[in-house]
């Protein structure tokens, strides 16, 4: 366990955590994103968090995957990969903030900002030049947060997930320079 503040810590995920992880994501992801999927998000959760995909994520030496804990309670997940560049644009020597999901009850309490500062610190310690992430072009609140954290729009593309409703397929790549 890594303590980030008096109340906030992160705990590395293990293969044994997969059943609890999928339950947590059903509690966090589905209520927030069910409106963007033709099946309420079940397909997405199965694709991202099934045992094989999860084990593959954990076995990737570039991948760093954590529970987010607030006062000991699991309230979300954090996943970042480095070095990793987007497929469509080359950002050499970069950290990809891949997943940051926080339970609605804990949003607006500075949790995500603390996590972002931790990830940025790790990227700087490793001598990386950029941090980047992807955000849906319809997620205006998330975009405002990332811009506040110093990220800038670089590129927009369309995600072709079969159960994703067409109006939610726009994905923005945002990047922050660390130099």
C-alpha positions, 0 to 999 in steps of 0.5 A: 500500500502506498499512502498519498495523504492521511486519507488517500492511498493506492494498493497494487492489484493482483490476479486474485483481485479480479472478481472484486475489481469487476464488482467495484467497476459495476458499482462505479462505471455502470451508473456513470456510463450506462447511457453511452452503451446499447447494453448499459456497459456490460460488454465493455466491463467484460472486455476490459475486466475479464480474467484473461484481459486483467491478467494480461494487463497485470503481466505487462511490465509497462502497466501499473494498476491500483485500487484507490482507497479513501480511509481504507475503503476501495473507492476507485481504480488507477491505471497508468502505463509507461513508456507508452505512446498513442497508436495514432500519434507518436509521443516518445518517452510518455506515460499514458494515464489509462484509467482513473475511475472514482466513485461518485461520492468521492468526486469533487473532494480532490482525490483525482487531483492527488492521484494526478499529482502522484502519477505526474511525479512518477513520470518526472522521476522516470525522466518522461517527457509527456503524460497523455490520456484519452477522454470522451469528447462528450465528457465536458466535466472530465475535460475541464478537470484535465485542462485544469491539471495542465493537459492540452487537446492534441487529436480527436478520433472515433472509437469503434466499440460495437456496443458504444452508441455512435454519438459517444464515439469521439475520443480526445487525446490530451497531453501534458508536457513535463519538460 
